[in-house]
Amino acid sequence: MRSAAKGEGVTAHGAPGPHGESPLLRRGQGELEALVLSALRAAPGPVTAVWLQERLGGDLAYSTVMTILSRLLAKQAVTRERAGRAYLWRPAAEVSRLAALRMRRVLDGQPDREAVLASFVDTLSPDDERVLRHLLGSADPAPGE
């Protein structure tokens, strides 16, 4: 499959691009992970990768679904249990917990944590800042304080 040149690929509405590319194939890793997690949350219980592949539709290969699930497993966003020769998958945490883990990973990857946190706080709305102050005020003190 050739890679799309600038301006080609999926349209803004998710329709196939001028060369027939599938909207799902043109999405980034984060978007595919979000789609898989959304499908897992909507599932009636633990499901197989084949079930997910069918629900996601499009042209997603089974190997792509498995790659996404493996990445989500490494991030502790999903769990799996053996069921015969297959695995049954389920979401491991709520959306808010996963977002917090992503934020923490970004923070952990920065050399100047204080500057990153200060910039983050500067961008908060007054309501979000109030919530954060409340949460920090009600948190247990750190050891040694």
Summary of the structure (lengths in Angstrom):
residues: 145
radius of gyration: 19.8
end to end distance: 58.6
largest distance: 61.8
contacts: 321
relative contact order: 0.08
helix: 50%
strand: 9%
